């Protein structure tokens, strides 16, 4: 089978975001509690916001970087974010 380069995301509604806080003195979002291979709920310190500062309600990828700089990618499906944006299920 020949290689075919991908020219677009397979799901046009899937977003990949850089989640950080650019304002001076702000802390970047962090996990509020540790996770492991059996974790089904993730709690964070700050909600993911879009360009208009609205909470993203799901259908995005996020990377969780460990203290050793290893990154685990997590898919958050649509409607999996709590109303306050702090819990993903």
N, CA and C of each residue as an Amber inpcrd file, in Angstrom:
protein
   267
   0.8400000  -1.1700000   0.0000000   0.0000000   0.0000000   0.0000000
   0.8930000   1.2440000   0.0000000   0.5860000   2.1740000  -0.8570000
   1.3770000   3.3980000  -0.9710000   1.0360000   4.3730000   0.1560000
   2.0300000   5.1480000   0.5440000   1.8400000   6.1750000   1.5680000
   1.0650000   7.3500000   0.9950000   0.0800000   7.8340000   1.7280000
  -0.6780000   9.0170000   1.3390000  -0.5870000  10.0240000   2.4770000
  -0.1020000  11.2080000   2.1710000   0.0180000  12.2520000   3.1960000
  -1.3620000  12.7560000   3.5940000  -1.5220000  13.0500000   4.8650000
  -2.7820000  13.6000000   5.3700000  -2.7810000  15.0950000   5.1160000
  -3.8470000  15.5920000   4.5230000  -3.9310000  17.0170000   4.2320000
  -4.9090000  17.7410000   5.1390000  -5.7080000  16.9940000   5.9010000
  -6.6250000  17.6280000   6.8480000  -6.9200000  16.6660000   7.9860000
  -7.4190000  17.2060000   9.0690000  -7.7860000  16.3780000  10.2050000
  -8.9800000  15.5170000   9.8120000  -9.0520000  14.2740000  10.2710000
 -10.1780000  13.4240000   9.9060000 -11.5150000  13.9100000  10.4690000
 -11.4800000  14.5970000  11.5770000 -12.7060000  15.1350000  12.1700000
 -12.5660000  16.6570000  12.1890000 -13.3490000  17.3800000  11.3880000
 -13.1640000  18.8300000  11.3220000 -13.4960000  19.5500000  12.6270000
 -14.1280000  18.8660000  13.5690000 -14.5020000  19.5050000  14.8230000
 -13.5200000  19.2140000  15.9540000 -12.5300000  18.3840000  15.6900000
 -11.5210000  18.0660000  16.6840000 -10.5110000  19.1980000  16.7560000
 -10.1690000  19.6220000  17.9700000  -9.2210000  20.7210000  18.1530000
  -7.9980000  20.2550000  18.9030000  -6.8690000  20.7870000  18.5400000
  -5.6350000  20.5860000  19.2860000  -5.2480000  21.9610000  19.8050000
  -5.1670000  22.1040000  21.1300000  -4.9600000  23.4310000  21.7020000
  -3.6660000  23.4770000  22.5110000  -3.0790000  24.6520000  22.5820000
  -1.9820000  24.9190000  23.5110000  -2.6330000  25.5720000  24.7110000
  -2.6550000  24.8780000  25.8080000  -3.4010000  25.3220000  26.9730000
  -2.4350000  25.9280000  27.9680000  -2.4040000  27.2410000  28.0130000
  -1.5090000  27.9240000  28.9420000  -2.1250000  29.2550000  29.3300000
  -1.5110000  29.8970000  30.2890000  -2.0010000  31.1840000  30.7670000
  -0.9280000  32.2250000  30.5070000  -1.1020000  33.0500000  29.4830000
  -0.0520000  34.0060000  29.1150000   0.0700000  35.2250000  30.0180000
  -0.9530000  35.5240000  30.8010000  -0.8920000  36.7450000  31.6040000
   0.1810000  36.6330000  32.6930000   0.7510000  37.7600000  33.0220000
   1.8570000  37.8080000  33.9870000   1.4240000  37.2570000  35.3360000
   2.2460000  36.4000000  35.9060000   1.9930000  35.8680000  37.2410000
   1.0340000  34.6980000  37.2880000   0.4290000  34.3360000  36.1670000
  -0.5340000  33.2380000  36.1620000   0.1860000  31.8940000  36.1500000
  -0.4230000  30.8990000  36.7760000   0.1450000  29.5510000  36.7400000
  -0.5430000  28.7610000  35.6420000   0.2100000  27.9200000  34.9730000
  -0.3620000  27.0920000  33.9210000  -1.2860000  26.0430000  34.5250000
  -2.2570000  25.5740000  33.7550000  -3.1740000  24.5380000  34.2470000
  -2.4150000  23.2830000  34.6580000  -2.8970000  22.6440000  35.6820000
  -2.2770000  21.4260000  36.1960000  -3.3760000  20.4240000  36.5570000
  -2.9780000  19.1760000  36.6940000  -3.9040000  18.1800000  37.2120000
  -4.1480000  18.4800000  38.6850000  -5.3960000  18.4080000  39.1040000
  -5.7170000  18.6520000  40.5070000  -5.4520000  17.4130000  41.3510000
  -5.3770000  16.2500000  40.6980000  -5.0660000  15.0070000  41.3890000
  -4.3340000  14.0860000  40.4200000  -3.5160000  13.1900000  40.9370000
  -2.7540000  12.2960000  40.0610000  -3.6760000  11.3790000  39.2550000
  -3.1960000  10.9180000  38.0990000  -3.9380000   9.9520000  37.3060000
  -3.0740000   8.7120000  37.0910000  -3.7380000   7.5920000  36.7730000
  -3.0180000   6.3650000  36.4210000  -3.7860000   5.6560000  35.3170000
  -3.4150000   4.4410000  35.0150000  -4.0110000   3.7280000  33.8870000
  -5.4880000   3.3850000  34.0760000  -6.0020000   3.4770000  35.2950000
  -7.4170000   3.1580000  35.5380000  -8.2780000   4.3950000  35.7530000
  -7.6970000   5.5720000  35.6810000  -8.4280000   6.8190000  35.9100000
  -9.4540000   7.0490000  34.8100000 -10.6900000   7.3500000  35.2010000
 -11.7410000   7.6530000  34.2240000 -12.2370000   9.0860000  34.3330000
 -11.8160000   9.7850000  35.3740000 -12.1860000  11.1860000  35.5570000
 -10.9170000  11.9860000  35.8280000 -10.7500000  13.0840000  35.0940000
  -9.5880000  13.9500000  35.2680000 -10.0640000  15.2990000  35.7860000
  -9.4380000  15.7880000  36.8440000  -9.7660000  17.0880000  37.4230000
  -8.5620000  18.0000000  37.2140000  -8.8060000  19.2190000  36.7280000
  -7.7360000  20.1720000  36.4300000  -7.9240000  21.4510000  37.2320000
  -6.8830000  22.2810000  37.2750000  -6.9310000  23.5030000  38.0720000
  -7.5420000  24.6960000  37.3460000  -7.5220000  24.6780000  36.0070000
  -8.0880000  25.7620000  35.2090000  -8.8360000  25.1570000  34.0250000
  -9.9690000  25.7160000  33.6370000 -10.7040000  25.1590000  32.5000000
 -10.0290000  25.4850000  31.1670000 -10.1980000  24.6180000  30.1620000
  -9.6810000  24.9300000  28.8220000 -10.5790000  25.9750000  28.1650000
  -9.9820000  27.0400000  27.6730000 -10.7500000  28.1300000  27.0770000
 -10.4100000  28.2680000  25.5980000 -11.4000000  28.6900000  24.8090000
 -11.1340000  28.9370000  23.3900000 -10.6910000  30.3850000  23.1970000
 -10.5740000  30.8030000  21.9460000 -10.0710000  32.1490000  21.6430000
 -10.9650000  33.2620000  22.1840000 -12.2410000  32.9420000  22.4690000
 -13.1840000  33.9340000  22.9980000 -13.3680000  33.7910000  24.5090000
 -12.4760000  33.0390000  25.1630000 -12.5310000  32.7810000  26.6040000
 -13.7640000  31.9980000  27.0470000 -14.3530000  31.2160000  26.1460000
 -15.4550000  30.3210000  26.5060000 -14.8620000  28.9480000  26.8230000
 -15.4650000  28.2430000  27.7680000 -14.9840000  26.9110000  28.1400000
 -15.2180000  25.9540000  26.9790000 -14.1780000  25.2270000  26.5940000
 -14.3070000  24.2210000  25.5450000 -14.9950000  23.0090000  26.1580000
 -16.0780000  22.5710000  25.5550000 -16.9080000  21.5250000  26.1450000
 -16.5220000  20.1220000  25.7290000 -15.4810000  19.9590000  24.9780000
 -15.0200000  18.6250000  24.6190000 -14.6030000  18.5330000  23.1710000
 -14.3010000  17.3070000  22.7580000 -13.8290000  17.0040000  21.4180000
 -12.4800000  17.6700000  21.1490000 -11.5440000  17.4760000  22.0900000
 -10.1980000  18.0090000  21.9050000  -9.1660000  17.0330000  22.4480000
  -7.9350000  17.2230000  22.0060000  -6.8010000  16.4530000  22.5110000
  -6.0200000  17.3180000  23.4750000  -5.5290000  16.7050000  24.5510000
  -4.6520000  17.4490000  25.4460000  -3.4820000  16.5580000  25.8110000
  -2.3650000  17.1730000  26.0690000  -1.1820000  16.4430000  26.4890000
  -0.9290000  16.6930000  27.9590000  -0.6400000  15.6220000  28.6780000
  -0.3030000  15.7290000  30.0970000   1.1760000  15.3740000  30.2200000
   1.9840000  16.3320000  30.6190000   3.4280000  16.1210000  30.7260000
   3.8030000  15.7560000  32.1560000   4.5480000  14.6730000  32.2960000
   4.9890000  14.2280000  33.6160000   6.2070000  15.0340000  34.0640000
   6.6130000  14.8220000  35.3020000   7.8040000  15.4950000  35.8160000
   9.0490000  15.0840000  35.0440000   9.0040000  13.9010000  34.4060000
  10.1340000  13.4160000  33.6050000  10.0350000  13.8770000  32.1530000
   9.0860000  14.7620000  31.8630000   8.8490000  15.3260000  30.5310000
   8.2600000  14.3500000  29.5230000   7.7090000  13.2300000  29.9920000
   6.9690000  12.3460000  29.1040000   5.5660000  12.9080000  28.9350000
   5.0280000  12.8490000  27.7160000   3.7040000  13.4030000  27.4550000
   2.7310000  12.2850000  27.1210000   1.6060000  12.2620000  27.8290000
   0.5140000  11.3430000  27.5240000  -0.5930000  12.1650000  26.8850000
  -1.0540000  11.7300000  25.7240000  -2.1250000  12.4440000  25.0400000
  -3.4680000  11.8490000  25.4340000  -4.4160000  12.7190000  25.7350000
  -5.7400000  12.3060000  26.1780000  -6.7700000  12.9390000  25.2580000
  -7.7030000  12.1250000  24.7800000  -8.8240000  12.6320000  23.9800000
  -9.9910000  12.8980000  24.9150000 -10.5270000  14.1030000  24.8770000
 -11.6920000  14.4680000  25.6740000 -12.8650000  14.5770000  24.7050000
 -13.8050000  13.6310000  24.7530000 -14.9100000  13.6370000  23.7880000
 -15.8900000  14.7800000  24.0170000 -16.7150000  15.0260000  23.0160000
 -17.7390000  16.0730000  23.1160000 -18.6250000  15.8190000  24.3320000
 -18.9960000  16.8830000  25.0030000 -19.8810000  16.8580000  26.1780000
 -19.2740000  16.1100000  27.3650000 -17.9500000  15.9860000  27.4310000
 -17.3040000  15.2890000  28.5430000 -16.7250000  16.2480000  29.5760000
 -16.9590000  17.5410000  29.4150000 -16.4110000  18.5470000  30.3130000
 -17.5270000  19.0670000  31.2110000 -17.2420000  19.1730000  32.5120000
 -18.2470000  19.6930000  33.4570000 -18.5510000  21.1640000  33.1490000
 -19.6270000  21.6660000  33.7150000 -20.0600000  23.0520000  33.4600000
 -18.9910000  24.0720000  33.8410000 -18.2280000  23.7810000  34.9070000
 -17.1820000  24.7340000  35.3100000 -15.8660000  24.5060000  34.5610000
 -15.7960000  23.4640000  33.7490000 -14.6260000  23.1910000  32.9410000
 -13.4800000  22.5420000  33.6730000 -13.6850000  22.1050000  34.9030000
 -12.5970000  21.5640000  35.7150000 -12.5450000  20.0380000  35.7690000
 -13.5830000  19.3650000  35.2710000 -13.6450000  17.9080000  35.3240000
 -13.9400000  17.3440000  33.9520000 -13.1300000  16.3420000  33.5500000
 -13.3290000  15.6420000  32.2800000 -13.6500000  14.1870000  32.5930000
 -14.6840000  13.6620000  31.9500000 -15.0480000  12.2440000  32.1620000
 -15.0610000  11.4860000  30.8660000
